[in-house]
Amino acid sequence: MTISLSRERLAQLLERAQGKRIVVIGDAMLDVYLTGDVERISPEAPVPVVRVRERKHALGGAANVAQNILAIGCDCTLVAAIGSDSGGETLRGMLAQKGGNTDALVGVGRSTTQKTRIVARSQQVVRIDEEEDEDLDGHELERLLEVAREAIETADAVVLEDYNKGVLVPRVIRVTMDRAIARGTPVIVDPKYRNFFHYAGATIFKPNQRELEAAIGASISANDPAALSQVVERLGVEHLLLTLGEHGMALVGRAGETTRIPTVAREVYDVVGAGDTVSAYLAAMLAVGARVDEAAVIANLAAGIEVGKFGAASVSASEMLEYSDTHELYV
C-alpha cells in the first residue's frame, strides 16, 4: 500500500496539533552525559581514564516522550514517579522549563531512575544505571492512579510508555486504558516484556521486532501478513506498528492489511530516544484526527530526524516542515 503525504497536509496536521492535550503515563528517567577526553590507561586496571570536561542533563524515557510532545506544540501532562532526590528535582525543573505540566509527577520513596553515560571522542565508554524497578504499590500506587484518572478526563490522546521501572503495573494499565477507551481517546502503547499482553484495546501498539519475538517466543517476519495478523488478534489491539530499525516500520491492521514504511534517516548518529519521538508524534497526530497510516508516516519521518542528533532529543514541528521543504513525503 502506498501512502501519499503532501507538505500541505503535514502543515495542516501540525497546525491542528497546537494546544492539544496529551497525557503520557510511564517511567520517567533522567539522563546524565559526562563528556571528556581519554589520554591514558588507568594504572589501577586496564581501563581508560576519562577526564570529564562537560556534564549535561537530559530528559529520558517517558519524560523524553513528554518533551517531544511539547516540541510539537501540544500541551502535555506527564504522569510518572520520581524520587525525593536531586535527580527528581532536576527532572521536574527541566520539564517545567519546557512548558510541561508537572502536577502529576508523584513523589515516591525510591530514587529517581538515572542513567549516566560517559562519552569520550564521541563514543560511549560506559553507561551507569541507578534505579529501583519494583512495582509501585500501596499509597504511592493509589496516588498515581488518582492523578492519572484526573489527567485522562481532558486528554485528546494518551501514551503509555513502559520501561519496566514499576509504574505501568497491570492495574494502572487497565484502569487508565479503560477510561481512555470509554472516552473515545486514542491510546498509544510502547510496551516492554513484563506486561506485554495487558494492553488489549490499544489504538496503536508499538514494539520493536526483538521485543515482539521475545514476547511471543518465535521469530516473526515483517513480510508475513498472515503471521502479523495473528499477532494483532492475540494482542487484541487495533493496530500493530512494528519498528524494524534501519528497515523502517510495518503497520498492521486487524484484517491483516500491512503497510511497509521505509526509514528516512539521512545520517544515523545516535538511535537513543527515537522510539520516544515516534510515540510523541503518533499521539499528536491521532489527537487531531489523522489516519493511522498518516500518523505512522509522520512519526517515522520524525524518528529519521531524531537519530541524526546526539542522545535523547526532541524534534519540533518547525524541523518537520523544514525537512518537508526539500523532500518528497511518501512511502
N, C-alpha and C positions, 0 to 999 in steps of 0.2 A: 504494500500500500504506500502511495506517495502522498506526502503532506506538503502543501504549499503554504508559505507564511510570508506575507509581504511586510515591508518595513512599516507601512501604514497600519496594518493590523497589530504588529508588535507595539507601535507607539500608542495605539488606541488602548490596548490592554494594560500597558504600563501606566497610562494616564488614569484609567479607571481604578487602578490599584492604590492610588494615593489616598491615604487615610483609612483604608480598610483595616479591620481589627483582626489580627491573627494571634492565636494563643499557642504557645509552644510549651509542652509538658514533657519533662525528661531530665536527663542527667547533665547538669551544667559543670563545666570544668574551667580551670584557669591554666592557661599555657604560659610557661616561662621559657624565654630564649636567652641563653648565655652564649654570647658570641665572642670569639677571641682568636688567638694565634697559637700554633704549635711550633715550638722552636727546639724542643728537646724531648728525650725519653726520660721518664722518672727513674732515679737511681734506686727507688724502693721496689719497683715492679716494672715489667716490660710494657708499660702503658704510656701514651703521650701525655705531656703536661700542657694543659690549655690555660693560657694566660687570658683571663676574661677582660674584654675591652668594653662590652656593652651588655646591659640587662634590659630585656623588653618583656612586657606582659601582653597577652592576647586572650580573647575570649574563645573557649573551646567547647566542643560537644553541643548540647542544646543551646548554650549561650552564643555559640557561633551561628547557629540557625537564626537566633533572635537578631543578631547584628546584621545578618544578610537581609532579613525581612525589613529592618529599619532602613537599610541602604536602598531598598526598592522604593521606599516612601510610605510603607504601611505603618500602622500603629502595632505595637507588639507587647504582649504580656507574657513574661517567662515564669512558668510555674516549676520551681526546682528547689532542691535542698542545698543549703550551704552551711558551712561551719561558722561558729563564732570566733573566727581567727582572722589573721591579716589577709589570707587568701580570699576569704569570703567578703571582707570589706573592699578589697581591690576589685573583685568581680562585680559587686554591687555598684561601686563607683563608676567603673568603666561602662556598665550597661546604662546607668543613668546619664552619663555624659553623652552617650549616643542617642538619647531620647527614649530609651526603653522604660516600661513600667516595671518598677522593682517591688511593688507591693505584694506580689505573690511569691517572692523568694522567702522560703521558710527556713528559719534557723534551726539547726539540729545539733545534737550532742556528738558530733563527729567532725573530723577535719574536712575542709573543702578539698574536693578532688583536684589535684595539681600535677601537671606533667611538665617536667623540666627537661628541655633539650639543650645539650651542649654542642655548639656548632663551631667548627674551625675550617677555614678555607672552603666555605660554602658547603661543607659536608657535615652531616650529623655524626658526632662521635659516639654519643650515648644518650639514652633517654632514661630519666628517673621518674617513676610513678609514685606519688604519695596519695593513697586512697584507702577508704574503707567502703566495701561494696555489699555489706549485708543489707537485706531488705528492710525498708522502713517499717516500723510497727508502732503500736501504742498511740500516744497523743500526737506524736510527730506525723504519723500517717493520717490521723484524723484531721489535723490542721491542714495538711497538704490537700486532702480531698475537699475540704471546705473552700479553700481558695481556688481550686481547680473548677469546682462546680460554679462558683460565682463568676469566674472569668469566661467560662463557656457560654454563659447566658447572653453575652453580647458579641460573640465571636462570629466572624464571617468564614473562618476556616480554622482547623485545629491540626497541629502537628504533634505526633507522639514520637519523641526522639530517644531511643533506648540504647544505652551503652552498658547495660548490665551493672549499674552502680547503685541499684536499690530503690529508685524512685518508681519506675513502672512495674510495680508488682501486680499480680492478676486482678486484685480488687480495684486498684487505680485504673488499670486498663479498661475494665468492664464498665465501671461507673462513668468514666469520662466518655467512653465511646458511645454507650447507650444514650447519654444525654445529648451528645452532638448529633447522633443519628436521628433521635426524636425531633430535634430542631431542624433537620434537613441540612446540617452543616457538613461540608466536606471534611474528611479525616485522612491525613497523610501519615503513613507509618514507616519509620525507618527502624527495622527490628534488629534484635540480637538473639542469640541462641536460647536463652533461658525460657522466654515466654513466646517463642516463635509462632505457636499455633493458637494464641489467645486473642487475635485481632480480627476475628470474623466481623464482616460489615464494613471494613475499611474501604474508602474510596480508591486509594492507591496504596499498595503495599510494596515497599521498595528495598528489597535485599540486594546484595551483590551475589554473583554466582557461587562464590565459595560458601557464603552463609546459607544459601538455599540448599546446596548439595549436602552440607553438614547436617542440616535440619531434617531433610527427607531421607538421608542415608543412601543416596545414589547419585551418580553423575547425571547431569542434565545438559541438553544441547539447546541453544537458542534457535536452532534450525529445526526443531521438532515440535511443531504446533500442537500435536495431539498430547504429547507428554506435558507441555506447558499448560494446556487446558485442564488436564487432570490436577496439576498443582494448584491452579486457581480455584478449582472446585473443592479441593481438600482444605485450602486455606479459608474458603468462604468469603473471599474479598471480591470487590467489583473489578479491579484491575491489578495486575502484577506488572511492576516496572522493574525489570531485571537489569541491573547495571553490570556492564561487561568490560570495564576498564578501557583499554585502548580500542576495543571493538564497539564502543558506544553503549546502546541500550536496546532492550527488546520490550515493547509494550504489548501485553496480552490481556484480552478481554475474556469474559465468561464463556463466550461462544467459541473461543479458541482463535479469534482473529488476532493476528500478530503483525505489529509494525516494527521494523528494524530502524533504529535511529543511529547513524554513524557518528563517531566522535568528530568534533570540530576544533579540537585543541590545536593551536598554532605551534606552541612550544611548551612542552611539559617540564616545568621547573620543580614543582612540588605538588603531589596529589593530596596532601593533608587538607582536609576541610572541603573537598569537592562535593562529597555526599551531602554535607550540610547546606551548601549552596543550592543543590538540586532540591532538597526538601523545602527550602525557603521559597524558591520560585514556583514550585508546584502549588504550594499553599496560596501564594499571592494570585496566581493565575486562576485557580479554581474559585477563589473568593470573588472574582469578578465575572464568573460565568464562562470562562474559556472552555473549549472542549478538552477532554483529557489528552488527546493526541497533541493538540496545540500546546498545552501546558508542558508536556514531556519534551517537545522540541525546544521550547524556550528554556526550560530547565537545563537541558543538555548544552545549549549554547552558553548559558551562564557558567556551567562547570568548565567548559572549554576555556573560558576567560580566566576562571579562578586558578586553574592549575599552572598558569603562567606566572603566578605570584608565589612568594615565599610564605610558608606556614598557612594557618587557618586565616583566610582573608575573606572580605565581603566583595560583592560585585554590585555596583549601583545601576540604577535604571539608565543613567546617562552613559555609562560604559556600554551597556547593551545597545543603545541607539547609535553610539559612535561606531561600534562594530558593524552594525547593520548598514551603515552608510557605504561601506566598501565591500560587503559580502552579500551574496545571494542567499536568502534564507529558505531552504527547502531540504527535504530528505526524500 
